[in-house]
């Protein structure tokens, strides 16, 4: 907290805010023009770095699923997203650390962008996707899970809204917009699909992430044990064959490699008792 009681900016939140503002200024210098088709606006950042579902030649450019998160279409767009980044980031980064916070934030945005790109293949919506809201809404979901008693003031509503209610209303509105084109929050069905992707990623990360990581580690250990067992069985087979050869032909019949195998097996048996 600073002297005015306002939470201080954690380092990663500060960097993300700065990068987004700088990129937005560049976008304003080289804006998208409504009188020119998008595929001809090669001087803009949006053309090179937004997430695009069609054509496939641009859809498969994976870097876009990261870079689109730093682009915004208007002052209100970036203001709302940066407000969310600050409000949730000042609570989450101190408990997670900068590295985990950044990974979580970008992953939520990445998956949200990927869901949008895949959804574009249905032909239900198209165009290009920009904005940090996939990651920011992932932070909203994380805050609703970790800080369920938290309340938020939404301008111009003069009352504090419980974060769980806000999260539930957001999810319902986005689902209606995507599935029924209800336009609860405007006609941005593609963007709302990205929002849902980011929120779902956060939910899975926090609710089942530890379980999935444990299962992955267990499978690795199980696979390692299985490989060790196979190596031991193979070694034992070789030792039995060599001992049978010694019994029949004498130890002088062994090759240098066979003697080394026998010596290694003897040393291993001494170590394990």
C-alpha positions in Angstrom: 0.0 0.0 0.0 1.1 3.6 -0.6 0.4 6.6 1.6 -3.1 7.0 0.1 -4.1 3.4 0.8 -4.0 2.4 -2.9 -2.3 -1.0 -3.6 1.2 -0.6 -5.0 1.8 -1.9 -8.5 3.6 -5.3 -8.5 6.5 -5.5 -11.0 4.8 -7.7 -13.7 1.5 -5.8 -13.6 3.5 -2.6 -14.0 5.3 -3.9 -17.0 2.2 -5.3 -18.7 0.4 -2.0 -18.2 3.3 -0.1 -19.7 3.6 -2.4 -22.7 -0.1 -2.2 -23.4 -0.1 1.6 -23.3 3.0 1.9 -25.5 1.5 -0.5 -28.1 -1.8 1.4 -28.0 0.0 4.7 -28.7 1.6 3.1 -31.8 -1.8 1.8 -32.9 -3.1 5.3 -32.7 -0.2 6.6 -34.9 -1.0 3.9 -37.5 -4.7 3.3 -37.1 -7.0 0.8 -39.0 -8.8 2.7 -41.8 -12.5 1.9 -42.3 -12.3 2.7 -46.1 -9.6 0.1 -46.8 -10.0 -3.7 -46.6 -8.2 -5.3 -43.7 -5.9 -7.5 -45.9 -4.5 -4.3 -47.4 -3.6 -2.5 -44.2 -0.1 -3.9 -43.9 1.2 -0.7 -42.2 -0.8 -1.4 -39.0 0.0 -3.6 -36.0 -3.4 -5.1 -36.1 -2.6 -6.7 -39.5 0.5 -8.4 -38.3 -0.3 -9.2 -34.7 -4.0 -9.7 -34.2 -5.6 -13.2 -33.9 -7.2 -14.2 -37.1 -9.4 -17.3 -37.8 -9.6 -16.9 -41.6 -7.6 -17.3 -43.9 -5.9 -20.4 -42.6 -2.5 -19.1 -43.7 -2.8 -16.4 -41.0 -4.7 -18.5 -38.5 -1.8 -20.9 -38.1 0.6 -18.1 -37.2 0.9 -19.1 -33.5 2.6 -15.9 -32.3 -0.7 -14.0 -32.9 -2.2 -15.9 -29.9 0.2 -14.0 -27.7 0.5 -10.6 -29.5 -3.2 -10.0 -30.0 -3.4 -9.6 -26.2 -1.5 -6.4 -26.3 -3.6 -4.7 -29.0 -6.7 -2.6 -28.4 -9.3 -1.0 -30.5 -10.3 2.2 -28.6 -9.5 4.2 -25.5 -12.4 2.7 -23.6 -11.3 -0.8 -24.6 -7.8 -0.5 -23.2 -9.0 1.5 -20.2 -11.5 -1.3 -19.2 -8.9 -4.1 -19.7 -6.1 -2.2 -17.9 -8.4 -1.4 -15.0 -9.2 -5.2 -14.7 -5.5 -6.1 -15.0 -4.6 -3.7 -12.2 -7.6 -4.6 -9.9 -7.0 -8.3 -10.0 -3.3 -8.3 -10.6 -2.4 -6.4 -7.4 -4.0 -9.3 -5.5 -2.8 -12.2 -7.5 0.8 -11.4 -8.4 2.0 -11.0 -4.7 0.7 -14.5 -3.8 1.8 -16.2 -7.0 5.0 -14.4 -7.9 5.7 -12.6 -11.1 6.6 -15.6 -13.2 3.5 -17.7 -12.4 1.3 -14.6 -12.7 2.6 -13.9 -16.2 2.3 -17.5 -17.2 -1.3 -17.7 -16.0 -2.3 -14.4 -17.6 -0.9 -15.2 -21.0 -2.1 -18.8 -21.0 -5.7 -17.7 -20.3 -5.4 -15.2 -23.2 -3.7 -17.7 -25.5 -6.4 -20.4 -25.0 -9.1 -17.7 -25.4 -7.5 -16.7 -28.7 -7.2 -20.3 -29.8 -10.8 -21.0 -29.0 -11.7 -18.0 -31.2 -9.6 -19.1 -34.1 -11.1 -22.6 -34.0 -14.6 -21.1 -33.7 -14.0 -19.0 -36.8 -13.8 -22.2 -38.8 -17.5 -22.8 -38.3 -18.2 -19.6 -40.3 -20.4 -18.3 -37.5 -18.2 -15.2 -37.1 -14.9 -14.0 -38.4 -12.7 -10.9 -38.6 -9.7 -10.3 -36.4 -9.4 -10.4 -32.6 -7.6 -7.9 -30.4 -7.6 -7.2 -26.7 -6.3 -8.4 -23.3 -9.8 -9.4 -22.1 -9.2 -13.1 -22.4 -6.4 -12.9 -19.9 -8.1 -10.3 -17.7 -11.3 -12.4 -17.4 -9.1 -15.3 -16.5 -7.8 -13.1 -13.6 -11.5 -12.3 -12.7 -12.3 -16.0 -12.5 -9.2 -16.7 -10.4 -10.1 -13.9 -8.1 -13.6 -15.2 -7.7 -12.2 -18.6 -6.7 -9.4 -17.4 -4.4 -11.2 -14.3 -3.0 -14.9 -15.2 -2.9 -15.7 -12.4 -0.4 -14.3 -9.7 -2.7 -16.6 -7.0 -3.9 -16.2 -4.7 -7.0 -17.6 -1.3 -7.9 -18.6 -1.0 -11.5 -18.9 2.6 -12.8 -21.5 4.1 -12.8 -23.3 1.6 -10.4 -22.8 3.0 -6.9 -23.0 -0.3 -5.1 -20.4 -3.0 -4.5 -21.1 -6.2 -6.4 -19.9 -9.6 -5.0 -17.3 -10.9 -7.4 -18.9 -14.3 -7.6 -22.2 -12.8 -8.8 -20.3 -10.6 -11.3 -18.5 -13.7 -12.6 -21.7 -15.7 -12.9 -23.5 -12.9 -14.7 -20.5 -12.5 -17.1 -20.4 -16.2 -17.9 -24.2 -16.3 -18.6 -24.1 -13.2 -20.7 -21.2 -14.5 -22.8 -22.8 -17.9 -23.3 -26.1 -16.3 -24.4 -24.2 -14.1 -26.8 -22.2 -16.9 -28.4 -24.9 -19.6 -28.5 -28.0 -17.6 -29.2 -26.6 -14.4 -30.4 -28.5 -12.7 -27.7 -26.2 -9.7 -27.7 -26.3 -9.3 -23.9 -23.1 -7.4 -24.0 -23.1 -6.2 -27.6 -22.7 -8.1 -30.8 -19.2 -9.4 -30.2 -19.9 -13.2 -30.2 -16.4 -14.0 -31.4 -14.8 -11.9 -28.6 -17.1 -13.4 -26.0 -16.0 -16.9 -27.1 -12.5 -15.8 -26.3 -13.7 -14.5 -23.0 -15.2 -17.8 -22.1 -12.0 -19.6 -23.2 -9.9 -17.5 -20.8 -12.3 -18.0 -17.9 -12.6 -21.7 -18.5 -8.8 -21.9 -18.6 -8.6 -20.2 -15.2 -11.2 -22.4 -13.7 -9.5 -25.6 -14.8 -6.1 -24.3 -13.8 -7.2 -23.5 -10.2 -9.7 -26.3 -9.6 -7.9 -29.2 -11.3 -4.4 -28.0 -12.0 -2.8 -29.6 -9.0 -4.6 -32.9 -9.7 -3.5 -32.9 -13.3 0.1 -32.0 -12.4 0.1 -34.8 -9.8 -1.3 -37.3 -12.2 1.3 -36.2 -14.8 4.2 -36.6 -12.4 2.8 -40.0 -11.2 2.6 -41.2 -14.9 6.2 -40.1 -15.4 7.3 -42.0 -12.3 5.3 -45.0 -13.3 6.8 -45.0 -16.8 10.3 -44.6 -15.3 9.7 -47.6 -13.0 8.4 -49.6 -15.9 11.5 -48.8 -18.0 13.8 -49.7 -15.0 12.0 -53.0 -14.6 12.5 -53.8 -18.3 16.2 -53.0 -18.1 16.6 -55.2 -15.0 14.8 -58.1 -16.7 17.0 -57.7 -19.8 20.1 -57.7 -17.6 19.0 -60.8 -15.7 18.3 -62.6 -19.0 21.9 -61.8 -20.1 23.4 -62.9 -16.8 21.5 -66.2 -16.9 22.7 -66.8 -20.4 26.4 -66.0 -19.5 26.3 -68.2 -16.4 24.9 -71.1 -18.5 27.8 -70.5 -21.0 30.3 -70.6 -18.1 28.8 -73.9 -16.8 29.1 -75.5 -20.2 32.3 -74.1 -21.7 34.2 -72.5 -18.8 34.9 -68.9 -17.9 37.6 -68.7 -20.6 34.9 -68.9 -23.3 33.5 -65.5 -22.3 34.0 -62.4 -24.5 35.2 -59.2 -23.0 31.7 -57.7 -23.2 30.2 -60.7 -21.4 32.7 -60.4 -18.6 31.8 -56.7 -18.2 28.1 -57.6 -18.0 28.8 -60.2 -15.4 31.0 -57.8 -13.3 28.4 -55.1 -13.5 25.6 -57.4 -12.3 27.8 -58.6 -9.4 28.5 -55.0 -8.3 24.9 -54.1 -8.5 23.9 -57.1 -6.4 26.5 -56.1 -3.7 25.0 -52.6 -3.6 21.4 -53.8 -3.2 22.3 -56.5 -0.8 
